[in-house]
């Protein structure tokens, strides 16, 4: 059982890093949103979103992850970050 607890602790540490990274991403997205407002650029940029999805899917494949599942996660992340740009 100690082994499981140690592994769960690692998961908790990884989760903390993920949350911190999402917070940092949201902060940068807010800055992008401010710049878009300043220059009259629409919040959503489907071409850029598709670039992100493609890059992430390629990275997922290289790391042996299911690219469709990773893309689904990133769709939620992109939606969250788009909402903070408003």
PDB file of N, CA, C and O in Angstrom:
ATOM      1  N   UNK A   1       0.811  -1.208   0.000  1.00  0.00           N
ATOM      2  CA  UNK A   1       0.000   0.000   0.000  1.00  0.00           C
ATOM      3  C   UNK A   1       0.848   1.263   0.000  1.00  0.00           C
ATOM      4  O   UNK A   1       0.452   2.284  -0.563  1.00  0.00           O
ATOM      5  N   UNK A   2       1.998   1.193   0.624  1.00  0.00           N
ATOM      6  CA  UNK A   2       2.885   2.354   0.655  1.00  0.00           C
ATOM      7  C   UNK A   2       3.275   2.767  -0.763  1.00  0.00           C
ATOM      8  O   UNK A   2       3.402   3.954  -1.066  1.00  0.00           O
ATOM      9  N   UNK A   3       3.462   1.771  -1.620  1.00  0.00           N
ATOM     10  CA  UNK A   3       3.806   2.042  -3.020  1.00  0.00           C
ATOM     11  C   UNK A   3       2.697   2.851  -3.700  1.00  0.00           C
ATOM     12  O   UNK A   3       2.972   3.801  -4.432  1.00  0.00           O
ATOM     13  N   UNK A   4       1.462   2.470  -3.454  1.00  0.00           N
ATOM     14  CA  UNK A   4       0.324   3.175  -4.047  1.00  0.00           C
ATOM     15  C   UNK A   4       0.262   4.606  -3.536  1.00  0.00           C
ATOM     16  O   UNK A   4       0.025   5.533  -4.311  1.00  0.00           O
ATOM     17  N   UNK A   5       0.471   4.791  -2.254  1.00  0.00           N
ATOM     18  CA  UNK A   5       0.450   6.140  -1.677  1.00  0.00           C
ATOM     19  C   UNK A   5       1.546   7.012  -2.272  1.00  0.00           C
ATOM     20  O   UNK A   5       1.321   8.191  -2.545  1.00  0.00           O
ATOM     21  N   UNK A   6       2.726   6.446  -2.474  1.00  0.00           N
ATOM     22  CA  UNK A   6       3.824   7.202  -3.089  1.00  0.00           C
ATOM     23  C   UNK A   6       3.468   7.598  -4.518  1.00  0.00           C
ATOM     24  O   UNK A   6       3.725   8.725  -4.942  1.00  0.00           O
ATOM     25  N   UNK A   7       2.887   6.679  -5.240  1.00  0.00           N
ATOM     26  CA  UNK A   7       2.489   6.979  -6.616  1.00  0.00           C
ATOM     27  C   UNK A   7       1.379   8.022  -6.650  1.00  0.00           C
ATOM     28  O   UNK A   7       1.370   8.894  -7.519  1.00  0.00           O
ATOM     29  N   UNK A   8       0.454   7.938  -5.718  1.00  0.00           N
ATOM     30  CA  UNK A   8      -0.609   8.944  -5.647  1.00  0.00           C
ATOM     31  C   UNK A   8      -0.040  10.317  -5.313  1.00  0.00           C
ATOM     32  O   UNK A   8      -0.528  11.335  -5.805  1.00  0.00           O
ATOM     33  N   UNK A   9       0.980  10.340  -4.487  1.00  0.00           N
ATOM     34  CA  UNK A   9       1.632  11.609  -4.163  1.00  0.00           C
ATOM     35  C   UNK A   9       2.262  12.208  -5.424  1.00  0.00           C
ATOM     36  O   UNK A   9       2.191  13.418  -5.642  1.00  0.00           O
ATOM     37  N   UNK A  10       2.874  11.363  -6.247  1.00  0.00           N
ATOM     38  CA  UNK A  10       3.437  11.837  -7.518  1.00  0.00           C
ATOM     39  C   UNK A  10       2.339  12.414  -8.409  1.00  0.00           C
ATOM     40  O   UNK A  10       2.517  13.459  -9.036  1.00  0.00           O
ATOM     41  N   UNK A  11       1.200  11.715  -8.456  1.00  0.00           N
ATOM     42  CA  UNK A  11       0.063  12.207  -9.250  1.00  0.00           C
ATOM     43  C   UNK A  11      -0.378  13.572  -8.742  1.00  0.00           C
ATOM     44  O   UNK A  11      -0.639  14.477  -9.534  1.00  0.00           O
ATOM     45  N   UNK A  12      -0.462  13.722  -7.422  1.00  0.00           N
ATOM     46  CA  UNK A  12      -0.850  15.013  -6.836  1.00  0.00           C
ATOM     47  C   UNK A  12       0.128  16.112  -7.236  1.00  0.00           C
ATOM     48  O   UNK A  12      -0.283  17.231  -7.545  1.00  0.00           O
ATOM     49  N   UNK A  13       1.417  15.796  -7.230  1.00  0.00           N
ATOM     50  CA  UNK A  13       2.435  16.777  -7.622  1.00  0.00           C
ATOM     51  C   UNK A  13       2.291  17.145  -9.095  1.00  0.00           C
ATOM     52  O   UNK A  13       2.413  18.313  -9.463  1.00  0.00           O
ATOM     53  N   UNK A  14       2.035  16.160  -9.924  1.00  0.00           N
ATOM     54  CA  UNK A  14       1.825  16.418 -11.353  1.00  0.00           C
ATOM     55  C   UNK A  14       0.582  17.275 -11.549  1.00  0.00           C
ATOM     56  O   UNK A  14       0.593  18.215 -12.344  1.00  0.00           O
ATOM     57  N   UNK A  15      -0.490  16.955 -10.826  1.00  0.00           N
ATOM     58  CA  UNK A  15      -1.720  17.750 -10.914  1.00  0.00           C
ATOM     59  C   UNK A  15      -1.463  19.202 -10.524  1.00  0.00           C
ATOM     60  O   UNK A  15      -1.993  20.118 -11.154  1.00  0.00           O
ATOM     61  N   UNK A  16      -0.652  19.415  -9.490  1.00  0.00           N
ATOM     62  CA  UNK A  16      -0.306  20.780  -9.085  1.00  0.00           C
ATOM     63  C   UNK A  16       0.412  21.520 -10.210  1.00  0.00           C
ATOM     64  O   UNK A  16       0.152  22.699 -10.447  1.00  0.00           O
ATOM     65  N   UNK A  17       1.313  20.826 -10.902  1.00  0.00           N
ATOM     66  CA  UNK A  17       2.036  21.440 -12.024  1.00  0.00           C
ATOM     67  C   UNK A  17       1.079  21.760 -13.174  1.00  0.00           C
ATOM     68  O   UNK A  17       1.189  22.809 -13.810  1.00  0.00           O
ATOM     69  N   UNK A  18       0.144  20.853 -13.431  1.00  0.00           N
ATOM     70  CA  UNK A  18      -0.833  21.083 -14.501  1.00  0.00           C
ATOM     71  C   UNK A  18      -1.669  22.319 -14.185  1.00  0.00           C
ATOM     72  O   UNK A  18      -1.873  23.168 -15.053  1.00  0.00           O
ATOM     73  N   UNK A  19      -2.154  22.426 -12.950  1.00  0.00           N
ATOM     74  CA  UNK A  19      -2.973  23.579 -12.557  1.00  0.00           C
ATOM     75  C   UNK A  19      -2.169  24.867 -12.668  1.00  0.00           C
ATOM     76  O   UNK A  19      -2.680  25.879 -13.148  1.00  0.00           O
ATOM     77  N   UNK A  20      -0.919  24.837 -12.229  1.00  0.00           N
ATOM     78  CA  UNK A  20      -0.069  26.029 -12.330  1.00  0.00           C
ATOM     79  C   UNK A  20       0.145  26.420 -13.787  1.00  0.00           C
ATOM     80  O   UNK A  20       0.115  27.602 -14.129  1.00  0.00           O
ATOM     81  N   UNK A  21       0.359  25.437 -14.635  1.00  0.00           N
ATOM     82  CA  UNK A  21       0.546  25.711 -16.060  1.00  0.00           C
ATOM     83  C   UNK A  21      -0.722  26.262 -16.694  1.00  0.00           C
ATOM     84  O   UNK A  21      -0.656  27.162 -17.532  1.00  0.00           O
ATOM     85  N   UNK A  22      -1.880  25.728 -16.301  1.00  0.00           N
ATOM     86  CA  UNK A  22      -3.144  26.249 -16.820  1.00  0.00           C
ATOM     87  C   UNK A  22      -3.367  27.686 -16.367  1.00  0.00           C
ATOM     88  O   UNK A  22      -3.869  28.510 -17.131  1.00  0.00           O
ATOM     89  N   UNK A  23      -2.999  27.983 -15.141  1.00  0.00           N
ATOM     90  CA  UNK A  23      -3.125  29.348 -14.630  1.00  0.00           C
ATOM     91  C   UNK A  23      -2.231  30.295 -15.426  1.00  0.00           C
ATOM     92  O   UNK A  23      -2.652  31.389 -15.803  1.00  0.00           O
ATOM     93  N   UNK A  24      -1.002  29.870 -15.678  1.00  0.00           N
ATOM     94  CA  UNK A  24      -0.073  30.683 -16.464  1.00  0.00           C
ATOM     95  C   UNK A  24      -0.593  30.869 -17.891  1.00  0.00           C
ATOM     96  O   UNK A  24      -0.498  31.963 -18.447  1.00  0.00           O
ATOM     97  N   UNK A  25      -1.138  29.815 -18.479  1.00  0.00           N
ATOM     98  CA  UNK A  25      -1.688  29.894 -19.834  1.00  0.00           C
ATOM     99  C   UNK A  25      -2.854  30.875 -19.875  1.00  0.00           C
ATOM    100  O   UNK A  25      -2.959  31.682 -20.798  1.00  0.00           O
ATOM    101  N   UNK A  26      -3.728  30.805 -18.873  1.00  0.00           N
ATOM    102  CA  UNK A  26      -4.876  31.714 -18.819  1.00  0.00           C
ATOM    103  C   UNK A  26      -4.416  33.163 -18.688  1.00  0.00           C
ATOM    104  O   UNK A  26      -5.007  34.058 -19.291  1.00  0.00           O
ATOM    105  N   UNK A  27      -3.377  33.396 -17.912  1.00  0.00           N
ATOM    106  CA  UNK A  27      -2.843  34.752 -17.748  1.00  0.00           C
ATOM    107  C   UNK A  27      -2.338  35.299 -19.085  1.00  0.00           C
ATOM    108  O   UNK A  27      -2.625  36.441 -19.442  1.00  0.00           O
ATOM    109  N   UNK A  28      -1.597  34.489 -19.811  1.00  0.00           N
ATOM    110  CA  UNK A  28      -1.096  34.916 -21.125  1.00  0.00           C
ATOM    111  C   UNK A  28      -2.265  35.130 -22.083  1.00  0.00           C
ATOM    112  O   UNK A  28      -2.245  36.063 -22.886  1.00  0.00           O
ATOM    113  N   UNK A  29      -3.274  34.277 -22.005  1.00  0.00           N
ATOM    114  CA  UNK A  29      -4.450  34.431 -22.866  1.00  0.00           C
ATOM    115  C   UNK A  29      -5.187  35.734 -22.573  1.00  0.00           C
ATOM    116  O   UNK A  29      -5.690  36.379 -23.493  1.00  0.00           O
ATOM    117  N   UNK A  30      -5.256  36.128 -21.301  1.00  0.00           N
ATOM    118  CA  UNK A  30      -5.863  37.427 -20.964  1.00  0.00           C
ATOM    119  C   UNK A  30      -5.089  38.555 -21.637  1.00  0.00           C
ATOM    120  O   UNK A  30      -5.683  39.487 -22.180  1.00  0.00           O
ATOM    121  N   UNK A  31      -3.765  38.466 -21.599  1.00  0.00           N
ATOM    122  CA  UNK A  31      -2.925  39.484 -22.238  1.00  0.00           C
ATOM    123  C   UNK A  31      -3.165  39.509 -23.746  1.00  0.00           C
ATOM    124  O   UNK A  31      -3.235  40.577 -24.354  1.00  0.00           O
ATOM    125  N   UNK A  32      -3.290  38.332 -24.338  1.00  0.00           N
ATOM    126  CA  UNK A  32      -3.592  38.255 -25.770  1.00  0.00           C
ATOM    127  C   UNK A  32      -4.952  38.884 -26.040  1.00  0.00           C
ATOM    128  O   UNK A  32      -5.118  39.611 -27.020  1.00  0.00           O
ATOM    129  N   UNK A  33      -5.927  38.607 -25.174  1.00  0.00           N
ATOM    130  CA  UNK A  33      -7.262  39.193 -25.326  1.00  0.00           C
ATOM    131  C   UNK A  33      -7.218  40.707 -25.290  1.00  0.00           C
ATOM    132  O   UNK A  33      -7.897  41.368 -26.076  1.00  0.00           O
ATOM    133  N   UNK A  34      -6.422  41.266 -24.380  1.00  0.00           N
ATOM    134  CA  UNK A  34      -6.286  42.722 -24.301  1.00  0.00           C
ATOM    135  C   UNK A  34      -5.680  43.278 -25.584  1.00  0.00           C
ATOM    136  O   UNK A  34      -6.122  44.310 -26.090  1.00  0.00           O
ATOM    137  N   UNK A  35      -4.667  42.591 -26.108  1.00  0.00           N
ATOM    138  CA  UNK A  35      -4.045  43.035 -27.356  1.00  0.00           C
ATOM    139  C   UNK A  35      -5.029  42.923 -28.522  1.00  0.00           C
ATOM    140  O   UNK A  35      -5.065  43.798 -29.387  1.00  0.00           O
ATOM    141  N   UNK A  36      -5.816  41.865 -28.551  1.00  0.00           N
ATOM    142  CA  UNK A  36      -6.807  41.703 -29.619  1.00  0.00           C
ATOM    143  C   UNK A  36      -7.838  42.826 -29.575  1.00  0.00           C
ATOM    144  O   UNK A  36      -8.220  43.359 -30.617  1.00  0.00           O
ATOM    145  N   UNK A  37      -8.290  43.188 -28.374  1.00  0.00           N
ATOM    146  CA  UNK A  37      -9.238  44.301 -28.246  1.00  0.00           C
ATOM    147  C   UNK A  37      -8.607  45.596 -28.735  1.00  0.00           C
ATOM    148  O   UNK A  37      -9.238  46.381 -29.442  1.00  0.00           O
ATOM    149  N   UNK A  38      -7.374  45.806 -28.355  1.00  0.00           N
ATOM    150  CA  UNK A  38      -6.646  47.022 -28.737  1.00  0.00           C
ATOM    151  C   UNK A  38      -6.574  47.168 -30.258  1.00  0.00           C
ATOM    152  O   UNK A  38      -6.713  48.269 -30.792  1.00  0.00           O
ATOM    153  N   UNK A  39      -6.355  46.046 -30.949  1.00  0.00           N
ATOM    154  CA  UNK A  39      -6.194  46.082 -32.402  1.00  0.00           C
ATOM    155  C   UNK A  39      -7.455  45.681 -33.168  1.00  0.00           C
ATOM    156  O   UNK A  39      -7.429  45.575 -34.394  1.00  0.00           O
ATOM    157  N   UNK A  40      -8.554  45.459 -32.453  1.00  0.00           N
ATOM    158  CA  UNK A  40      -9.811  45.116 -33.109  1.00  0.00           C
ATOM    159  C   UNK A  40      -9.819  43.746 -33.762  1.00  0.00           C
ATOM    160  O   UNK A  40     -10.470  43.540 -34.786  1.00  0.00           O
ATOM    161  N   UNK A  41      -9.098  42.819 -33.170  1.00  0.00           N
ATOM    162  CA  UNK A  41      -9.005  41.462 -33.712  1.00  0.00           C
ATOM    163  C   UNK A  41     -10.022  40.574 -32.990  1.00  0.00           C
ATOM    164  O   UNK A  41     -10.155  40.667 -31.770  1.00  0.00           O
ATOM    165  N   UNK A  42     -10.742  39.716 -33.724  1.00  0.00           N
ATOM    166  CA  UNK A  42     -11.702  38.818 -33.073  1.00  0.00           C
ATOM    167  C   UNK A  42     -11.017  37.895 -32.055  1.00  0.00           C
ATOM    168  O   UNK A  42      -9.855  37.520 -32.213  1.00  0.00           O
ATOM    169  N   UNK A  43     -11.765  37.546 -31.016  1.00  0.00           N
ATOM    170  CA  UNK A  43     -11.223  36.679 -29.969  1.00  0.00           C
ATOM    171  C   UNK A  43     -10.876  35.297 -30.523  1.00  0.00           C
ATOM    172  O   UNK A  43      -9.767  34.807 -30.308  1.00  0.00           O
ATOM    173  N   UNK A  44     -11.802  34.673 -31.225  1.00  0.00           N
ATOM    174  CA  UNK A  44     -11.558  33.325 -31.756  1.00  0.00           C
ATOM    175  C   UNK A  44     -10.804  33.418 -33.069  1.00  0.00           C
ATOM    176  O   UNK A  44     -11.118  34.244 -33.926  1.00  0.00           O
ATOM    177  N   UNK A  45      -9.801  32.556 -33.215  1.00  0.00           N
ATOM    178  CA  UNK A  45      -9.018  32.446 -34.432  1.00  0.00           C
ATOM    179  C   UNK A  45      -8.925  30.953 -34.742  1.00  0.00           C
ATOM    180  O   UNK A  45      -8.053  30.249 -34.232  1.00  0.00           O
ATOM    181  N   UNK A  46      -9.838  30.491 -35.584  1.00  0.00           N
ATOM    182  CA  UNK A  46      -9.925  29.054 -35.848  1.00  0.00           C
ATOM    183  C   UNK A  46      -8.663  28.492 -36.480  1.00  0.00           C
ATOM    184  O   UNK A  46      -8.300  27.345 -36.221  1.00  0.00           O
ATOM    185  N   UNK A  47      -7.989  29.283 -37.306  1.00  0.00           N
ATOM    186  CA  UNK A  47      -6.740  28.810 -37.910  1.00  0.00           C
ATOM    187  C   UNK A  47      -5.699  28.551 -36.820  1.00  0.00           C
ATOM    188  O   UNK A  47      -5.015  27.528 -36.839  1.00  0.00           O
ATOM    189  N   UNK A  48      -5.586  29.478 -35.874  1.00  0.00           N
ATOM    190  CA  UNK A  48      -4.636  29.307 -34.768  1.00  0.00           C
ATOM    191  C   UNK A  48      -5.036  28.117 -33.896  1.00  0.00           C
ATOM    192  O   UNK A  48      -4.182  27.333 -33.483  1.00  0.00           O
ATOM    193  N   UNK A  49      -6.325  27.983 -33.618  1.00  0.00           N
ATOM    194  CA  UNK A  49      -6.783  26.850 -32.811  1.00  0.00           C
ATOM    195  C   UNK A  49      -6.431  25.532 -33.492  1.00  0.00           C
ATOM    196  O   UNK A  49      -5.981  24.592 -32.837  1.00  0.00           O
ATOM    197  N   UNK A  50      -6.634  25.463 -34.803  1.00  0.00           N
ATOM    198  CA  UNK A  50      -6.294  24.244 -35.536  1.00  0.00           C
ATOM    199  C   UNK A  50      -4.798  23.964 -35.498  1.00  0.00           C
ATOM    200  O   UNK A  50      -4.385  22.806 -35.425  1.00  0.00           O
ATOM    201  N   UNK A  51      -3.976  25.023 -35.547  1.00  0.00           N
ATOM    202  CA  UNK A  51      -2.523  24.855 -35.411  1.00  0.00           C
ATOM    203  C   UNK A  51      -2.191  24.232 -34.058  1.00  0.00           C
ATOM    204  O   UNK A  51      -1.380  23.310 -33.967  1.00  0.00           O
ATOM    205  N   UNK A  52      -2.826  24.746 -33.014  1.00  0.00           N
ATOM    206  CA  UNK A  52      -2.594  24.221 -31.664  1.00  0.00           C
ATOM    207  C   UNK A  52      -2.983  22.748 -31.610  1.00  0.00           C
ATOM    208  O   UNK A  52      -2.215  21.921 -31.118  1.00  0.00           O
ATOM    209  N   UNK A  53      -4.162  22.417 -32.110  1.00  0.00           N
ATOM    210  CA  UNK A  53      -4.622  21.028 -32.075  1.00  0.00           C
ATOM    211  C   UNK A  53      -3.682  20.106 -32.853  1.00  0.00           C
ATOM    212  O   UNK A  53      -3.366  19.006 -32.398  1.00  0.00           O
ATOM    213  N   UNK A  54      -3.243  20.555 -34.013  1.00  0.00           N
ATOM    214  CA  UNK A  54      -2.351  19.730 -34.828  1.00  0.00           C
ATOM    215  C   UNK A  54      -1.021  19.499 -34.116  1.00  0.00           C
ATOM    216  O   UNK A  54      -0.511  18.380 -34.083  1.00  0.00           O
ATOM    217  N   UNK A  55      -0.466  20.571 -33.548  1.00  0.00           N
ATOM    218  CA  UNK A  55       0.814  20.461 -32.840  1.00  0.00           C
ATOM    219  C   UNK A  55       0.683  19.527 -31.641  1.00  0.00           C
ATOM    220  O   UNK A  55       1.555  18.694 -31.393  1.00  0.00           O
ATOM    221  N   UNK A  56      -0.398  19.672 -30.910  1.00  0.00           N
ATOM    222  CA  UNK A  56      -0.622  18.848 -29.729  1.00  0.00           C
ATOM    223  C   UNK A  56      -0.839  17.383 -30.117  1.00  0.00           C
ATOM    224  O   UNK A  56      -0.329  16.481 -29.452  1.00  0.00           O
ATOM    225  N   UNK A  57      -1.589  17.148 -31.187  1.00  0.00           N
ATOM    226  CA  UNK A  57      -1.825  15.771 -31.628  1.00  0.00           C
ATOM    227  C   UNK A  57      -0.513  15.105 -32.040  1.00  0.00           C
ATOM    228  O   UNK A  57      -0.277  13.941 -31.720  1.00  0.00           O
ATOM    229  N   UNK A  58       0.340  15.846 -32.751  1.00  0.00           N
ATOM    230  CA  UNK A  58       1.629  15.293 -33.164  1.00  0.00           C
ATOM    231  C   UNK A  58       2.492  14.970 -31.944  1.00  0.00           C
ATOM    232  O   UNK A  58       3.133  13.921 -31.888  1.00  0.00           O
ATOM    233  N   UNK A  59       2.501  15.868 -30.985  1.00  0.00           N
ATOM    234  CA  UNK A  59       3.273  15.648 -29.753  1.00  0.00           C
ATOM    235  C   UNK A  59       2.725  14.435 -29.000  1.00  0.00           C
ATOM    236  O   UNK A  59       3.495  13.630 -28.476  1.00  0.00           O
ATOM    237  N   UNK A  60       1.402  14.302 -28.945  1.00  0.00           N
ATOM    238  CA  UNK A  60       0.781  13.168 -28.257  1.00  0.00           C
ATOM    239  C   UNK A  60       1.220  11.846 -28.884  1.00  0.00           C
ATOM    240  O   UNK A  60       1.555  10.895 -28.178  1.00  0.00           O
ATOM    241  N   UNK A  61       1.215  11.799 -30.206  1.00  0.00           N
ATOM    242  CA  UNK A  61       1.619  10.578 -30.905  1.00  0.00           C
ATOM    243  C   UNK A  61       3.071  10.240 -30.571  1.00  0.00           C
ATOM    244  O   UNK A  61       3.396   9.084 -30.299  1.00  0.00           O
ATOM    245  N   UNK A  62       3.939  11.247 -30.592  1.00  0.00           N
ATOM    246  CA  UNK A  62       5.350  11.019 -30.263  1.00  0.00           C
ATOM    247  C   UNK A  62       5.526  10.477 -28.848  1.00  0.00           C
ATOM    248  O   UNK A  62       6.448   9.705 -28.583  1.00  0.00           O
ATOM    249  N   UNK A  63       4.645  10.882 -27.946  1.00  0.00           N
ATOM    250  CA  UNK A  63       4.743  10.452 -26.550  1.00  0.00           C
ATOM    251  C   UNK A  63       3.939   9.189 -26.254  1.00  0.00           C
ATOM    252  O   UNK A  63       3.899   8.718 -25.117  1.00  0.00           O
ATOM    253  N   UNK A  64       3.297   8.644 -27.293  1.00  0.00           N
ATOM    254  CA  UNK A  64       2.549   7.406 -27.116  1.00  0.00           C
ATOM    255  C   UNK A  64       1.187   7.581 -26.468  1.00  0.00           C
ATOM    256  O   UNK A  64       0.650   6.647 -25.873  1.00  0.00           O
ATOM    257  N   UNK A  65       0.628   8.784 -26.584  1.00  0.00           N
ATOM    258  CA  UNK A  65      -0.693   9.061 -26.019  1.00  0.00           C
ATOM    259  C   UNK A  65      -1.753   9.010 -27.115  1.00  0.00           C
ATOM    260  O   UNK A  65      -1.437   9.125 -28.299  1.00  0.00           O
ATOM    261  N   UNK A  66      -2.990   8.839 -26.720  1.00  0.00           N
ATOM    262  CA  UNK A  66      -4.101   8.836 -27.664  1.00  0.00           C
ATOM    263  C   UNK A  66      -4.348  10.275 -28.123  1.00  0.00           C
ATOM    264  O   UNK A  66      -4.790  11.113 -27.337  1.00  0.00           O
ATOM    265  N   UNK A  67      -4.064  10.555 -29.382  1.00  0.00           N
ATOM    266  CA  UNK A  67      -4.135  11.930 -29.882  1.00  0.00           C
ATOM    267  C   UNK A  67      -5.557  12.490 -29.854  1.00  0.00           C
ATOM    268  O   UNK A  67      -5.741  13.690 -29.653  1.00  0.00           O
ATOM    269  N   UNK A  68      -6.562  11.640 -30.053  1.00  0.00           N
ATOM    270  CA  UNK A  68      -7.946  12.120 -30.003  1.00  0.00           C
ATOM    271  C   UNK A  68      -8.337  12.535 -28.582  1.00  0.00           C
ATOM    272  O   UNK A  68      -9.011  13.546 -28.385  1.00  0.00           O
ATOM    273  N   UNK A  69      -7.910  11.752 -27.606  1.00  0.00           N
ATOM    274  CA  UNK A  69      -8.210  12.107 -26.216  1.00  0.00           C
ATOM    275  C   UNK A  69      -7.503  13.401 -25.817  1.00  0.00           C
ATOM    276  O   UNK A  69      -8.083  14.255 -25.147  1.00  0.00           O
ATOM    277  N   UNK A  70      -6.257  13.533 -26.230  1.00  0.00           N
ATOM    278  CA  UNK A  70      -5.499  14.751 -25.915  1.00  0.00           C
ATOM    279  C   UNK A  70      -6.145  15.949 -26.594  1.00  0.00           C
ATOM    280  O   UNK A  70      -6.246  17.019 -25.992  1.00  0.00           O
ATOM    281  N   UNK A  71      -6.584  15.787 -27.838  1.00  0.00           N
ATOM    282  CA  UNK A  71      -7.245  16.890 -28.526  1.00  0.00           C
ATOM    283  C   UNK A  71      -8.528  17.283 -27.795  1.00  0.00           C
ATOM    284  O   UNK A  71      -8.839  18.470 -27.696  1.00  0.00           O
ATOM    285  N   UNK A  72      -9.265  16.316 -27.289  1.00  0.00           N
ATOM    286  CA  UNK A  72     -10.490  16.622 -26.539  1.00  0.00           C
ATOM    287  C   UNK A  72     -10.162  17.447 -25.294  1.00  0.00           C
ATOM    288  O   UNK A  72     -10.877  18.395 -24.967  1.00  0.00           O
ATOM    289  N   UNK A  73      -9.095  17.089 -24.610  1.00  0.00           N
ATOM    290  CA  UNK A  73      -8.663  17.860 -23.438  1.00  0.00           C
ATOM    291  C   UNK A  73      -8.298  19.278 -23.861  1.00  0.00           C
ATOM    292  O   UNK A  73      -8.683  20.246 -23.206  1.00  0.00           O
ATOM    293  N   UNK A  74      -7.561  19.396 -24.950  1.00  0.00           N
ATOM    294  CA  UNK A  74      -7.132  20.720 -25.403  1.00  0.00           C
ATOM    295  C   UNK A  74      -8.288  21.567 -25.902  1.00  0.00           C
ATOM    296  O   UNK A  74      -8.235  22.793 -25.804  1.00  0.00           O
ATOM    297  N   UNK A  75      -9.319  20.953 -26.427  1.00  0.00           N
ATOM    298  CA  UNK A  75     -10.505  21.736 -26.814  1.00  0.00           C
ATOM    299  C   UNK A  75     -11.082  22.436 -25.587  1.00  0.00           C
ATOM    300  O   UNK A  75     -11.487  23.596 -25.662  1.00  0.00           O
ATOM    301  N   UNK A  76     -11.117  21.737 -24.472  1.00  0.00           N
ATOM    302  CA  UNK A  76     -11.603  22.347 -23.231  1.00  0.00           C
ATOM    303  C   UNK A  76     -10.666  23.457 -22.764  1.00  0.00           C
ATOM    304  O   UNK A  76     -11.118  24.511 -22.318  1.00  0.00           O
ATOM    305  N   UNK A  77      -9.375  23.221 -22.867  1.00  0.00           N
ATOM    306  CA  UNK A  77      -8.401  24.241 -22.458  1.00  0.00           C
ATOM    307  C   UNK A  77      -8.537  25.480 -23.332  1.00  0.00           C
ATOM    308  O   UNK A  77      -8.554  26.600 -22.822  1.00  0.00           O
ATOM    309  N   UNK A  78      -8.632  25.287 -24.639  1.00  0.00           N
ATOM    310  CA  UNK A  78      -8.771  26.420 -25.559  1.00  0.00           C
ATOM    311  C   UNK A  78     -10.075  27.165 -25.281  1.00  0.00           C
ATOM    312  O   UNK A  78     -10.089  28.396 -25.285  1.00  0.00           O
ATOM    313  N   UNK A  79     -11.155  26.451 -25.042  1.00  0.00           N
ATOM    314  CA  UNK A  79     -12.428  27.109 -24.714  1.00  0.00           C
ATOM    315  C   UNK A  79     -12.306  27.931 -23.443  1.00  0.00           C
ATOM    316  O   UNK A  79     -12.787  29.062 -23.380  1.00  0.00           O
ATOM    317  N   UNK A  80     -11.660  27.361 -22.426  1.00  0.00           N
ATOM    318  CA  UNK A  80     -11.461  28.083 -21.173  1.00  0.00           C
ATOM    319  C   UNK A  80     -10.643  29.352 -21.413  1.00  0.00           C
ATOM    320  O   UNK A  80     -10.977  30.427 -20.914  1.00  0.00           O
ATOM    321  N   UNK A  81      -9.576  29.209 -22.177  1.00  0.00           N
ATOM    322  CA  UNK A  81      -8.698  30.355 -22.411  1.00  0.00           C
ATOM    323  C   UNK A  81      -9.353  31.398 -23.312  1.00  0.00           C
ATOM    324  O   UNK A  81      -9.091  32.592 -23.167  1.00  0.00           O
ATOM    325  N   UNK A  82     -10.189  30.964 -24.228  1.00  0.00           N
ATOM    326  CA  UNK A  82     -10.921  31.933 -25.053  1.00  0.00           C
ATOM    327  C   UNK A  82     -11.881  32.735 -24.193  1.00  0.00           C
ATOM    328  O   UNK A  82     -12.074  33.930 -24.418  1.00  0.00           O
ATOM    329  N   UNK A  83     -12.479  32.083 -23.214  1.00  0.00           N
ATOM    330  CA  UNK A  83     -13.443  32.790 -22.360  1.00  0.00           C
ATOM    331  C   UNK A  83     -12.775  33.846 -21.484  1.00  0.00           C
ATOM    332  O   UNK A  83     -13.419  34.830 -21.120  1.00  0.00           O
ATOM    333  N   UNK A  84     -11.508  33.669 -21.139  1.00  0.00           N
ATOM    334  CA  UNK A  84     -10.833  34.689 -20.325  1.00  0.00           C
ATOM    335  C   UNK A  84     -10.374  35.873 -21.166  1.00  0.00           C
ATOM    336  O   UNK A  84      -9.987  36.906 -20.621  1.00  0.00           O
ATOM    337  N   UNK A  85     -10.415  35.733 -22.485  1.00  0.00           N
ATOM    338  CA  UNK A  85     -10.016  36.832 -23.366  1.00  0.00           C
ATOM    339  C   UNK A  85     -11.126  37.852 -23.548  1.00  0.00           C
ATOM    340  O   UNK A  85     -10.876  38.963 -24.016  1.00  0.00           O
ATOM    341  N   UNK A  86     -12.342  37.492 -23.186  1.00  0.00           N
ATOM    342  CA  UNK A  86     -13.495  38.370 -23.413  1.00  0.00           C
ATOM    343  C   UNK A  86     -13.462  39.560 -22.484  1.00  0.00           C
ATOM    344  O   UNK A  86     -14.355  40.406 -22.534  1.00  0.00           O
TER     345      UNK A  86
END
